[in-house]
Amino acid sequence: MSVIADLRTLDSIQRHTVAATFLGWTLDAFDYFLLVMVMPAVADSFHVPIPDVAFALLLTLAFRPLGALVFGRLADRYGRRRILMIDVALYSVLGLACAFAPSLTVLLVLRSLFGIAMGGEWGIGASLAMESIPAHSRGIVSGILQSGYPCGYLLCAIAYGLLFNSIGWRGMFALGIIPALLVLYLRRSVPESPVFEQRKRAGVRRGVMETMRGRWKLLAYMIMTMAVFNAFSHGSQDVYPTFLKLQMHFDTHLTSLLTIILNLGALAGGLAFGQWSEKIGRRRAMAIACVLALPAIPLWSYGGSVLLLAIGAFWIQVAVQGAWGVVPGYLNELSPDDVRGTLPGFAYQLGNLLVSWTAYAMTSIAHAHGGNYAIVQSVWIGVVALLLAVLTWFGPEARGVRFGVTPDTGDANMRSSPTSA
């Protein structure tokens, strides 16, 4: 109920902006997880081992920083809304093109290009939303935005369960064109970021080097933390359907059901911890969520029944996406106005680059140990959760920092410094 109350404080334009950016990340994740769901089928079709197909996930993640940098800089120069529309259209077309890949090599190239487009969406969408809402709403909106990622995975799992046996992996990729419809909504209902427009009218524009002066340690922290965050999420999600199919020997429908339950936990976690971070602080909310993942590991990987596996899947994603639900607001508050279209997404995607080998490494290690995905994902998440809890607990925080230019203080964001633990 408090979530609904918080959202009611937003006006109609702000709600449209939040909805559009949520849908952007949802549909982006939908296109990404299409490959996660169909890796075994693609491997069979091209007569290659699964780790060769998982290499496509590595390439997608590895090219995302380039997209974050290119599209982010364009968004800082020309506006969030216009560049976001171009980006969404591009990743939709590339997602569709994967359905027609004649070979694994072509599919790898297309997923690399898709990674560039996907890399631009998160940072631009998050900055557009965070700059369009009141400061007190950032926590809950952060949770909503990040919940788009598991929501996309959830929709993908539903589509897989309902359609895969009928349309195959190529038909699944053809669904990747659906996000293009979002461009129409953005064009009709979402205005430009008021912070961007305000700074444009005031003639306030700094270069990257000037803006980042004295902030390089902050950038390094953001990149390192995002690397561990991405190891947390991709390590708990990207090989999970493969674990269910190959190690547990579940059929398509049961694999889909457990993946749906996993993502329902992720949605609950993102919303709950995003809102909670407004009360206890960003750092504490993220660290507590990380620690909460540890007791879920035995059920998640070794539950002796479908019910116990389902409880573990739900629980662990409450923790994983609970921590992630704070991230959009957290990174945007740490970022100066002049580079907010670039910096959060670039730090996020550079972190992704550093751990882009996650799915490839996990599948390779599992295959080297007789297909034992359970032990690989258990050890991985245990180590990563502890490391991320330490990083976030002792990191900086700028909860409630003012965005934009005000007549009294000039460049408000530049004058506000993060508070440390």
N, C-alpha and C positions, 0 to 999 in steps of 0.2 A: 504493500500500500504506500509506503514511503517513496518507493521508486516512482509510482504513478503521480504522487504529489509533487516530486521534484520535476517531473516532465511537464506537469501542468503549469509550472512557472515559466516555461518557454512559450514564446509567441508562435504563430503558425509558420512564419518563415524559418525560425530556428528549428522547429520540429521537422520541416521539410528538409533542411540541411542535414540534420542528424540522420534522418531516414535515408537520404540519398547516399551519404558516406557509409552508413552501415551496410546498405545494399551493395555498394561498390566493393567493400571488403568481403562480403558474403559471396558474391558471384565470382570474385577473383579466386577465393579459396575453393569454390566449387570447381572451377576449371583446373586448379592445381591438383586437387585430390582425385580427379578422374583417373589420372595415371596411377595413383596409389592403390585405388580399388582394382584396377585391371592389370597390374604388373604380371601375374602368372599367365593370363591370357595372351598378353602381348609377347611374352617370352615364348609361349607355345607357337604362336603365329609366325614368328621370325626364326624359330628354332635356335634360340640362344638361351643361356642360363639367366636366371632372375637377376643376379648382380649386374649383368650387362644392361638390363632395362632400368634397374635402380640408378645406374649412372646418369640417366636422364634427369632424375631428381637432383642429383649433384649439380648438373649443368644449369638447371633452372635456378637453383639457389645461388650458384656462383655468379650468374649474370645479373642478379637483382640489384647489386650495388650500382652497376652502370646505369640502370634505369632510374634508380633513386637520385643519382647525381644529375643526369641529363634532364629528366622531367621535373625534378625539384628546382633546379636553377631556372628552368623556363617558368615554373609556377611563381617563383620569387620575383621574376621580372615582368611577366605578363598576366599574372593572376591565377588563383587556385582553380576556379571553376572551369575556365576554358581549357586549360591543360589537362584537367581531370577527364573531361569529355573525350579528348583525343586519346588519352591513355586507355580508357575503358574500351573504346572502339577498337583499338589496336590489339589488346589482349584477347578480345572476343574473336576477332578474325583469325588470329594465330591459333587459338584453341580449336576452332573449326577446322583449320588446315591440317591439324594432327590426324583427323579422321581419314585423310587421303594419303598418309605417308606410305610410300611403296616399300620402304626398307627401314631398318632400325637406324641407319645413319641419318636418313632424312628426318626421322622422328626426333633424333637427338638435336639436330640443327633447329627444328621448329620449337622444341622445348627450351632451347637456349634463348631464342628470340622472344618466346613467351616470357621467359624470366626477366628480360629487359623491361617489357611492358608491365609485368606484375610488380617489379621493383619500384615503379613510380607511383602506384596507386595508394599504398598505405600512407606514405608521408604526406602526400598532397591532400588526401581525404581527411586525415587526422587534423592537419593544420587548418583546413577550411572549417571543420566542425568546431574545433577548440577556439578559433578566433571569432566564432559567430554566436557563442553562448556566454552567459554570466559565469564568473569565476567559481561561484558556489556549486555550479552544475557540472564542473569538469569531472569529478569523480564518477558520478553515475553515467555520464555520457561516455567517458573513457571505457567503462565496463561494457556499455552497449556497443560501442564501435568494435572493441576487440572480440566481443561475442559474435561478430559477423564471421570470424574465422571458423570457429566450430560450427556455426550455423551453416556455412557453406559446405563443410565436411558432412554435416548431418543430411543436408539436401542431397549431396552426392551419394551417401550411403543408402538413402531412400530410393533414389533413382536406380542405383545398382541393384537393389533387391527387387524392384518392380520391373526393370527393363533389360537388365544385362542378358538374361537367358534368351531374350527375344531379338535384341538388336546387336549384341556382341560389343567388343571394345571399340570398334570404329563408330558404331552408332552412339556409344556413350560420348566419345569425343565430339560428335556432331552437335551434341547439346551445348557445347562451349560457346555457341553463337548467342545464346540467350542473354548474356549480360549486355549485349549491344543495345537492348531496349532501354537500359538505364540512361543512356545518353539523352533520350527524349525527355525523361523525367528531369534530369539535370538542367536541360535547356529551358524547360517550361516553368519549373517550380523553385529553383535554387539560385539565389543571387550570389554575387561575388562576396568574398570575405570582407566585412566592414573594417577590420584592422588593415588589410591590404589597401582598401580604397582610401582610408584615412591617411595612411602614410604616403600614398601616391599624391593625394591633394596637397599634403604638407611639403612635398618634395624631399622627403627623408628617404635616402637610399645609400647604403654603405656597401662596399665590396666585401667579399668573404674574408680577406686577410685582415681588414680593418675591424670587421665585426668580431672575428674570432681571436683578436689580440688578447692574450692573457687567459684564454679559455681552452688551450690545447690539452691540458690535463683533463679537463672536463670531457672533451671529445674522446680521449683515450679511454676514460672510464665508461662512457656511453657505449663505445664499440665493444669493449671487453664484456660488459654486462649483457649486451644484446647477443653476443656470441654464446654465452652460457644460457641465456633465455631460449635461444633457438635450439640449442642442444637439448634443452628441457622439453620443448614442445615437439620437435621433430623426432626425438628419441622415444617419445611416448605415443606417437601417432602414425608415423610413416610406414612402419613395418607391422603395425598391429593387425591389419586385415590379412597380411601374409602369414603371420603367426597363427591366426585362427584357422586359415585354410590348410596350411601345410603341416603345422605341428599338431593342432587340435583336430584336424580333418573335419571341420565343419563345412556344411554346404553353403551355397550362396545366400540363402535366406537367413540362416543363423548368423553367418558372418555379418550380414547387413544389420540384423537386429542388435547384436552386441556393439557394433560400431555406432549405431543410432543412440544406444544407451550411453556410450562413452561421451558422445557429443552433447547429450542432454546434461550430463554432469559438467561439461565445459561451459555451457550456457549459464547454468546456475552459478558456477564459480566466478565467471567474469562479472556478472551483474552484482553478486553479493560483495565481492572484495573491491570492485570499483567504487561502489557506494560507501563501503566501510572505510576506504582510504580517505574519504572526506572528513571522517571523524578522528581516526587514529594516526593519520599520516600515510604518505605513499610508501616510504621505506618499510615501516612496520607491517603494513598490510601485505606487501610482497614477500617479506621474509617469513611471516607466519604461514602463508599459503605454501611456500616451499617445504617447510618442515612438515606440514600436514600430509604431504605426498608420501613420506617414508613408511608409515604404518599401512598404507594401501598396497604396497608392492607385492606382498605375498598373495593377496587375493587376486590382484590384477594379472599376475603371471602364473600362479600355481593353484588357483581356486579349483577345488575338486569337483565342482559341478557348474553347470551353466549359470545357475543363480549366483554362486559365489564369484564367478568370473564377471558377471554383470555388476555386482556390487563393487568389485575392485575397479572395474573400468569406469564406473560412474564416479567413485570416490577420487581416483587419481586425477581425473580431469577437472574435478572441482578445484583441486589444488593447483594443477598446472595452469589452467586458464584463469583461475582466481588470481594468481600472480600476474599473468599476462593482462588481466583486465585493468590493471592500474597503469600499464605502460604507455598508452597513448597520451593520457594527461600528464604523466610523469615526464616524458621526453619533451613534450611541447612546452611545459613550464620551465624546463632547463634551457630551452633554446631561445636565442635573441630573435627579435622581430624580423630582422633583415634576412635571416637564413632559416626561418621556421618551415618554409616549404621544402627546404633541402635537408637540414641537419637531422631532424628526428628519423626521417626515412633513410638517409644515407648511413647514419650510425646503425640503425636497425639492420639494413641490408649488408653492410660491411661485416657486422657480427654474423649474419647468415653465411657470408662467404667463408669466414673462418671455420665454420662447422658444416659447410655444404656437403661434406663427405659422410655425414651421419648415417643416412639410410644405406649408402653403399657399404660403409664399414660394418654396420650391424648385420646386413644380409651376408656379407662375405665371412664374417666371424662365425655367424650361425651355421653357414654351410660347412665351414671348416670343422665344426663341432657336431656334425651329424644332424644339422637342421634344428639345433636347440636354440630357438629364439627366446625362450622364457628366461634363461640365465643371462643372455646378452642384454635384454631390455631391463632386467631387474638391476644388474650391477650398474648399468649406464645411468639409470634414473636415480639410483641411490647416491652415487657420487655427485652427479650434477645438481641434485636438489640441495645437498649440503653446501656445495660451493656457492650456489646462487643465493642461498639464505645469508651467508656471510657477506657477499658483495653488496646486496641490497640493504642489509641492516646498517652497514658502515658507510654507505654512499651519501651523496648530496641530496638535497631536496629543496624545491622552490614552490611548495603548495600555496596556491592563491596569488602568485605573482601577477602583477597587472600587465596586460598586453596593450600595445599601441602607444600613440602619442597623445598627451594631454596638454592643455594650455599652460597648466601650472608647473609641470615637471619636465616638459619636453619629451625625450625618448624614455618612457617609463620602463620598458623592458630592459634597456641597457643599464638603467640605474638600479635594478633589482638584482641582488646576488643570491645564489643558492645558499641555503643553510645546510650545514654538515651535521653528521651524527655527533 
